[in-house]
Structure formats: structure tokens, C-alpha cells
Amino acid sequence: MRRKEIILFMTFGRGIKLDASDDGDKHLAKKLYSTINKIYPNKVVFFASNISKQTIPYIEVI
């Protein structure tokens, strides 16, 4: 039996603190990855601001 196609549409943001450090980005990336790992989608589509998009490379490394 073939697995169903699952696409995860994920919104996220870093909040109002604009001077967030790399540690903050890495922590957020770990939490986002945990969610992605539980759902185990075939594809993930992120909706984020330009500032929040800096977190995505950390997710790809995990």
C-alpha cells in the first residue's frame, strides 16, 4: 500500500525581538524540526518573514 502524500504548511516567527542570536534561531529550529519529525510529511512549505527565514538553514542541518 502506497503512503499518502502529506504536505505540511508551517508558519513561524521569531517574535518581536529583532536582535535574536544564533542560539535563539537554533533553539527554534530544533522545535520546528521536532514538529516536522512527528508529522513526517513528504514536503514542508514554510511561511515566514525575511527575518525568520534565517532559521530555515538550521532546520536543514538537523
N, CA, C and O atoms as a printed pandas DataFrame, in Angstrom:
     atom_number atom_name residue_name chain_id  residue_number  x_coord  y_coord  z_coord
0              1         N          MET        A               1    0.840   -1.185    0.000
1              2        CA          MET        A               1    0.000    0.000    0.000
2              3         C          MET        A               1    0.890    1.257    0.000
3              4         O          MET        A               1    1.835    1.367    0.781
4              5         N          ARG        A               2    0.576    2.154   -0.855
5              6        CA          ARG        A               2    1.364    3.370   -1.015
6              7         C          ARG        A               2    1.024    4.386    0.066
7              8         O          ARG        A               2   -0.137    4.545    0.443
8              9         N          ARG        A               3    2.051    5.070    0.560
9             10        CA          ARG        A               3    1.869    6.092    1.593
10            11         C          ARG        A               3    1.174    7.320    1.007
11            12         O          ARG        A               3    1.451    7.741   -0.116
12            13         N          LYS        A               4    0.282    7.866    1.789
13            14        CA          LYS        A               4   -0.448    9.071    1.384
14            15         C          LYS        A               4    0.508   10.262    1.287
15            16         O          LYS        A               4    1.442   10.382    2.080
16            17         N          GLU        A               5    0.268   11.132    0.316
17            18        CA          GLU        A               5    1.064   12.349    0.156
18            19         C          GLU        A               5    0.674   13.337    1.264
19            20         O          GLU        A               5   -0.491   13.712    1.395
20            21         N          ILE        A               6    1.660   13.744    2.045
21            22        CA          ILE        A               6    1.404   14.682    3.142
22            23         C          ILE        A               6    2.263   15.921    2.934
23            24         O          ILE        A               6    3.485   15.830    2.817
24            25         N          ILE        A               7    1.617   17.070    2.890
25            26        CA          ILE        A               7    2.319   18.350    2.768
26            27         C          ILE        A               7    2.015   19.155    4.026
27            28         O          ILE        A               7    0.855   19.367    4.378
28            29         N          LEU        A               8    3.065   19.596    4.690
29            30        CA          LEU        A               8    2.921   20.392    5.913
30            31         C          LEU        A               8    3.135   21.863    5.571
31            32         O          LEU        A               8    4.203   22.246    5.094
32            33         N          PHE        A               9    2.119   22.678    5.815
33            34        CA          PHE        A               9    2.232   24.125    5.665
34            35         C          PHE        A               9    2.502   24.685    7.054
35            36         O          PHE        A               9    1.661   24.578    7.946
36            37         N          MET        A              10    3.666   25.278    7.235
37            38        CA          MET        A              10    4.106   25.684    8.566
38            39         C          MET        A              10    4.412   27.177    8.612
39            40         O          MET        A              10    5.228   27.682    7.842
40            41         N          THR        A              11    3.747   27.865    9.520
41            42        CA          THR        A              11    4.052   29.278    9.761
42            43         C          THR        A              11    4.870   29.365   11.041
43            44         O          THR        A              11    4.664   28.591   11.976
44            45         N          PHE        A              12    5.787   30.303   11.075
45            46        CA          PHE        A              12    6.543   30.519   12.305
46            47         C          PHE        A              12    7.146   31.910   12.291
47            48         O          PHE        A              12    7.293   32.536   11.242
48            49         N          GLY        A              13    7.486   32.372   13.465
49            50        CA          GLY        A              13    8.098   33.683   13.604
50            51         C          GLY        A              13    9.002   33.714   14.812
51            52         O          GLY        A              13    8.929   32.847   15.683
52            53         N          ARG        A              14    9.843   34.707   14.857
53            54        CA          ARG        A              14   10.781   34.837   15.971
54            55         C          ARG        A              14   10.285   35.805   17.031
55            56         O          ARG        A              14   10.993   36.067   18.003
56            57         N          GLY        A              15    9.096   36.333   16.865
57            58        CA          GLY        A              15    8.583   37.276   17.841
58            59         C          GLY        A              15    9.029   38.690   17.539
59            60         O          GLY        A              15    9.464   38.992   16.428
60            61         N          ILE        A              16    8.920   39.554   18.532
61            62        CA          ILE        A              16    9.236   40.968   18.308
62            63         C          ILE        A              16   10.695   41.307   18.600
63            64         O          ILE        A              16   11.134   42.421   18.317
64            65         N          LYS        A              17   11.444   40.376   19.155
65            66        CA          LYS        A              17   12.845   40.631   19.482
66            67         C          LYS        A              17   13.680   40.511   18.205
67            68         O          LYS        A              17   13.975   39.401   17.763
68            69         N          LEU        A              18   14.058   41.630   17.618
69            70        CA          LEU        A              18   14.743   41.633   16.333
70            71         C          LEU        A              18   16.221   41.281   16.432
71            72         O          LEU        A              18   16.826   40.907   15.427
72            73         N          ASP        A              19   16.813   41.391   17.607
73            74        CA          ASP        A              19   18.242   41.100   17.746
74            75         C          ASP        A              19   18.475   39.682   18.266
75            76         O          ASP        A              19   19.396   39.450   19.050
76            77         N          ALA        A              20   17.649   38.742   17.834
77            78        CA          ALA        A              20   17.769   37.352   18.283
78            79         C          ALA        A              20   19.122   36.777   17.862
79            80         O          ALA        A              20   19.612   37.033   16.762
80            81         N          SER        A              21   19.697   36.013   18.747
81            82        CA          SER        A              21   21.012   35.427   18.481
82            83         C          SER        A              21   20.893   34.134   17.694
83            84         O          SER        A              21   19.796   33.626   17.463
84            85         N          ASP        A              22   22.047   33.610   17.286
85            86        CA          ASP        A              22   22.069   32.319   16.601
86            87         C          ASP        A              22   21.545   31.210   17.513
87            88         O          ASP        A              22   20.917   30.261   17.044
88            89         N          ASP        A              23   21.805   31.333   18.811
89            90        CA          ASP        A              23   21.303   30.329   19.759
90            91         C          ASP        A              23   19.779   30.298   19.745
91            92         O          ASP        A              23   19.179   29.226   19.831
92            93         N          GLY        A              24   19.159   31.449   19.639
93            94        CA          GLY        A              24   17.699   31.522   19.562
94            95         C          GLY        A              24   17.180   30.872   18.293
95            96         O          GLY        A              24   16.175   30.162   18.307
96            97         N          ASP        A              25   17.880   31.126   17.194
97            98        CA          ASP        A              25   17.497   30.505   15.914
98            99         C          ASP        A              25   17.641   28.993   15.981
99           100         O          ASP        A              25   16.779   28.258   15.502
100          101         N          LYS        A              26   18.732   28.533   16.577
101          102        CA          LYS        A              26   18.973   27.091   16.689
102          103         C          LYS        A              26   17.922   26.429   17.574
103          104         O          LYS        A              26   17.461   25.326   17.278
104          105         N          HIS        A              27   17.548   27.098   18.654
105          106        CA          HIS        A              27   16.518   26.550   19.553
106          107         C          HIS        A              27   15.173   26.454   18.828
107          108         O          HIS        A              27   14.481   25.441   18.924
108          109         N          LEU        A              28   14.814   27.503   18.110
109          110        CA          LEU        A              28   13.571   27.492   17.333
110          111         C          LEU        A              28   13.622   26.400   16.266
111          112         O          LEU        A              28   12.628   25.709   16.041
112          113         N          ALA        A              29   14.762   26.241   15.614
113          114        CA          ALA        A              29   14.919   25.209   14.578
114          115         C          ALA        A              29   14.707   23.814   15.161
115          116         O          ALA        A              29   14.083   22.967   14.522
116          117         N          LYS        A              30   15.215   23.569   16.355
117          118        CA          LYS        A              30   15.027   22.259   16.994
118          119         C          LYS        A              30   13.551   21.985   17.264
119          120         O          LYS        A              30   13.080   20.864   17.072
120          121         N          LYS        A              31   12.829   22.998   17.705
121          122        CA          LYS        A              31   11.397   22.833   17.980
122          123         C          LYS        A              31   10.610   22.606   16.691
123          124         O          LYS        A              31    9.711   21.767   16.649
124          125         N          LEU        A              32   10.946   23.347   15.650
125          126        CA          LEU        A              32   10.270   23.163   14.360
126          127         C          LEU        A              32   10.573   21.777   13.798
127          128         O          LEU        A              32    9.683   21.107   13.274
128          129         N          TYR        A              33   11.831   21.349   13.907
129          130        CA          TYR        A              33   12.207   20.027   13.416
130          131         C          TYR        A              33   11.453   18.934   14.171
131          132         O          TYR        A              33   11.031   17.942   13.576
132          133         N          SER        A              34   11.286   19.112   15.466
133          134        CA          SER        A              34   10.548   18.133   16.272
134          135         C          SER        A              34    9.124   17.966   15.741
135          136         O          SER        A              34    8.625   16.846   15.632
136          137         N          THR        A              35    8.485   19.065   15.418
137          138        CA          THR        A              35    7.130   19.012   14.862
138          139         C          THR        A              35    7.127   18.324   13.498
139          140         O          THR        A              35    6.278   17.477   13.223
140          141         N          ILE        A              36    8.074   18.693   12.658
141          142        CA          ILE        A              36    8.164   18.084   11.322
142          143         C          ILE        A              36    8.400   16.580   11.448
143          144         O          ILE        A              36    7.797   15.793   10.718
144          145         N          ASN        A              37    9.261   16.189   12.356
145          146        CA          ASN        A              37    9.595   14.783   12.544
146          147         C          ASN        A              37    8.398   13.958   13.021
147          148         O          ASN        A              37    8.255   12.796   12.641
148          149         N          LYS        A              38    7.554   14.545   13.837
149          150        CA          LYS        A              38    6.366   13.837   14.339
150          151         C          LYS        A              38    5.330   13.628   13.242
151          152         O          LYS        A              38    4.688   12.579   13.179
152          153         N          ILE        A              39    5.168   14.622   12.382
153          154        CA          ILE        A              39    4.169   14.540   11.309
154          155         C          ILE        A              39    4.718   13.745   10.128
155          156         O          ILE        A              39    3.957   13.084    9.421
156          157         N          TYR        A              40    6.010   13.800    9.910
157          158        CA          TYR        A              40    6.719   13.085    8.849
158          159         C          TYR        A              40    6.094   13.328    7.468
159          160         O          TYR        A              40    5.656   12.388    6.806
160          161         N          PRO        A              41    6.056   14.597    7.042
161          162        CA          PRO        A              41    5.453   14.907    5.736
162          163         C          PRO        A              41    6.394   14.600    4.581
163          164         O          PRO        A              41    7.602   14.448    4.766
164          165         N          ASN        A              42    5.821   14.512    3.395
165          166        CA          ASN        A              42    6.631   14.360    2.185
166          167         C          ASN        A              42    7.285   15.690    1.803
167          168         O          ASN        A              42    8.398   15.721    1.277
168          169         N          LYS        A              43    6.582   16.771    2.075
169          170        CA          LYS        A              43    7.076   18.112    1.760
170          171         C          LYS        A              43    6.682   19.068    2.872
171          172         O          LYS        A              43    5.667   18.884    3.543
172          173         N          VAL        A              44    7.517   20.104    3.056
173          174        CA          VAL        A              44    7.232   21.152    4.034
174          175         C          VAL        A              44    7.274   22.492    3.314
175          176         O          VAL        A              44    8.220   22.780    2.581
176          177         N          VAL        A              45    6.252   23.305    3.522
177          178        CA          VAL        A              45    6.199   24.656    2.960
178          179         C          VAL        A              45    6.198   25.625    4.138
179          180         O          VAL        A              45    5.302   25.593    4.981
180          181         N          PHE        A              46    7.213   26.488    4.185
181          182        CA          PHE        A              46    7.333   27.451    5.276
182          183         C          PHE        A              46    6.739   28.789    4.862
183          184         O          PHE        A              46    6.903   29.230    3.724
184          185         N          PHE        A              47    6.051   29.427    5.794
185          186        CA          PHE        A              47    5.573   30.795    5.648
186          187         C          PHE        A              47    6.226   31.589    6.771
187          188         O          PHE        A              47    5.909   31.392    7.944
188          189         N          ALA        A              48    7.140   32.486    6.410
189          190        CA          ALA        A              48    7.875   33.229    7.427
190          191         C          ALA        A              48    8.304   34.578    6.873
191          192         O          ALA        A              48    8.365   34.778    5.660
192          193         N          SER        A              49    8.599   35.491    7.776
193          194        CA          SER        A              49    9.109   36.801    7.360
194          195         C          SER        A              49   10.561   36.646    6.910
195          196         O          SER        A              49   11.173   35.598    7.116
196          197         N          ASN        A              50   11.101   37.687    6.299
197          198        CA          ASN        A              50   12.501   37.634    5.863
198          199         C          ASN        A              50   13.444   37.402    7.035
199          200         O          ASN        A              50   14.437   36.688    6.897
200          201         N          ILE        A              51   13.149   37.987    8.168
201          202        CA          ILE        A              51   13.993   37.791    9.350
202          203         C          ILE        A              51   13.889   36.351    9.851
203          204         O          ILE        A              51   14.899   35.742   10.202
204          205         N          SER        A              52   12.697   35.818    9.885
205          206        CA          SER        A              52   12.501   34.453   10.372
206          207         C          SER        A              52   13.078   33.403    9.429
207          208         O          SER        A              52   13.418   32.301    9.860
208          209         N          LYS        A              53   13.190   33.733    8.163
209          210        CA          LYS        A              53   13.734   32.775    7.186
210          211         C          LYS        A              53   15.171   32.387    7.501
211          212         O          LYS        A              53   15.658   31.372    7.003
212          213         N          GLN        A              54   15.859   33.179    8.323
213          214        CA          GLN        A              54   17.229   32.857    8.716
214          215         C          GLN        A              54   17.290   31.568    9.535
215          216         O          GLN        A              54   18.362   30.980    9.681
216          217         N          THR        A              55   16.162   31.129   10.064
217          218        CA          THR        A              55   16.099   29.920   10.875
218          219         C          THR        A              55   16.094   28.655   10.017
219          220         O          THR        A              55   16.534   27.603   10.481
220          221         N          ILE        A              56   15.614   28.732    8.796
221          222        CA          ILE        A              56   15.443   27.553    7.944
222          223         C          ILE        A              56   16.741   26.791    7.700
223          224         O          ILE        A              56   16.714   25.561    7.751
224          225         N          PRO        A              57   17.878   27.441    7.440
225          226        CA          PRO        A              57   19.112   26.657    7.250
226          227         C          PRO        A              57   19.475   25.797    8.466
227          228         O          PRO        A              57   20.057   24.723    8.313
228          229         N          TYR        A              58   19.137   26.260    9.660
229          230        CA          TYR        A              58   19.407   25.455   10.863
230          231         C          TYR        A              58   18.560   24.192   10.880
231          232         O          TYR        A              58   19.011   23.150   11.356
232          233         N          ILE        A              59   17.339   24.274   10.367
233          234        CA          ILE        A              59   16.475   23.095   10.298
234          235         C          ILE        A              59   17.070   22.101    9.306
235          236         O          ILE        A              59   17.053   20.896    9.559
236          237         N          GLU        A              60   17.589   22.578    8.193
237          238        CA          GLU        A              60   18.158   21.689    7.183
238          239         C          GLU        A              60   19.382   20.948    7.701
239          240         O          GLU        A              60   19.649   19.827    7.268
240          241         N          VAL        A              61   20.133   21.553    8.622
241          242        CA          VAL        A              61   21.327   20.912    9.189
242          243         C          VAL        A              61   20.967   19.800   10.153
243          244         O          VAL        A              61   21.661   18.787   10.240
244          245         N          ILE        A              62   19.862   20.000   10.886
245          246        CA          ILE        A              62   19.443   18.985   11.871
246          247         C          ILE        A              62   19.045   17.764   11.116
247          248         O          ILE        A              62   18.653   16.765   11.719
